Amino acid sequence: MKKHHEKGARVAEPVQVYLERPDADRLVRLAAQLGATKSEVLRRGLAALERAVTDPTSHPALRLIGLAEREAQPDRGSARNVARRHDDALARDEIASWRRSARRSKSRGA
């Protein structure tokens, strides 16, 4: 939050943060890489975290839905249905297990 100084100039609100050595080193490295102050790096980090938390497309479940939508796009001239392919794969595995079970029964002389 920015406060207004008596003369109308904006003054940033000071915040004290205690960082462990690895985080302090990371902050210094990022500031040098970005050519920014440590304060600016922290501001950018907060903005990025806020976007990640509030952006619905960043939610893991919603990203999966997006993946499914991309997979459902037409491919090689035929429409692909992710749910149907999933069901078909499960059905194939189930049928294969029946065949394996029948073979085991025959080999045991049942």
C-alpha positions in Angstrom: 0.0 0.0 0.0 1.3 3.4 -0.8 0.8 6.3 1.6 0.6 9.9 0.6 3.3 12.2 2.1 2.2 15.7 3.2 3.5 17.2 0.0 1.5 14.8 -2.2 4.4 12.5 -3.1 3.8 8.8 -2.7 5.8 7.0 0.0 6.0 3.2 0.0 5.1 1.4 3.1 8.1 -0.2 4.7 8.0 -4.0 5.4 10.6 -5.9 7.3 11.3 -9.4 6.1 13.7 -12.0 7.6 15.2 -14.3 5.0 17.3 -17.4 5.6 20.6 -17.3 3.8 19.6 -19.3 0.7 16.6 -17.0 0.1 18.6 -13.8 0.8 21.2 -15.1 -1.8 18.4 -15.8 -4.3 17.0 -12.3 -3.8 20.5 -10.8 -4.5 21.0 -13.0 -7.6 17.6 -12.2 -9.0 18.1 -8.4 -8.4 21.4 -8.6 -10.3 20.0 -10.6 -13.1 17.0 -8.3 -13.6 18.9 -5.1 -13.0 16.4 -4.3 -10.3 16.4 -3.5 -6.7 15.6 -6.2 -4.1 12.4 -4.3 -3.4 11.4 -4.5 -7.1 12.1 -8.2 -7.2 9.9 -8.7 -4.2 7.1 -6.6 -5.7 7.4 -8.6 -9.0 7.3 -11.9 -7.0 4.2 -10.8 -5.1 2.5 -9.9 -8.4 3.4 -13.2 -10.0 2.2 -15.1 -6.9 -1.0 -13.2 -6.9 -1.6 -14.0 -10.6 -0.8 -17.7 -10.0 -3.2 -17.9 -7.1 -6.1 -15.9 -8.6 -5.9 -17.1 -12.2 -8.4 -19.9 -12.7 -6.2 -21.5 -15.4 -3.5 -22.0 -12.9 -5.6 -24.4 -10.8 -4.3 -28.0 -11.3 -7.8 -29.4 -12.0 -8.6 -26.7 -14.5 -5.3 -27.3 -16.2 -6.2 -30.9 -16.6 -9.6 -29.9 -18.1 -7.7 -27.7 -20.6 -5.4 -30.6 -21.4 -8.5 -32.8 -22.1 -10.0 -30.1 -24.3 -6.7 -29.9 -26.3 -6.7 -33.7 -26.6 -10.3 -33.7 -27.8 -9.5 -31.5 -30.8 -9.7 -33.2 -34.2 -6.6 -35.2 -35.1 -5.8 -36.8 -38.4 -9.3 -36.1 -39.7 -11.2 -37.8 -36.9 -12.6 -36.3 -33.7 -11.0 -37.7 -30.6 -13.0 -38.2 -27.4 -10.8 -38.4 -24.4 -13.5 -40.0 -22.2 -14.4 -42.6 -24.8 -10.7 -43.4 -25.3 -10.3 -43.8 -21.6 -13.4 -46.1 -21.4 -12.1 -48.1 -24.4 -8.7 -48.6 -22.8 -10.3 -49.8 -19.5 -12.6 -52.1 -21.5 -9.6 -53.6 -23.5 -7.7 -54.2 -20.2 -10.7 -55.9 -18.6 -11.3 -58.1 -21.6 -7.6 -59.0 -21.7 -7.8 -60.0 -18.0 -10.7 -62.3 -18.8 -8.6 -64.0 -21.5 -5.6 -64.4 -19.2 -7.9 -65.8 -16.5 -9.5 -68.3 -19.0 -6.0 -69.4 -20.2 -4.9 -70.0 -16.6 -8.0 -72.1 -15.9 -7.5 -74.2 -19.0 -3.8 -74.8 -18.1 -4.9 -76.0 -14.7 -7.3 -78.5 -16.2 -10.5 -76.8 -15.0 
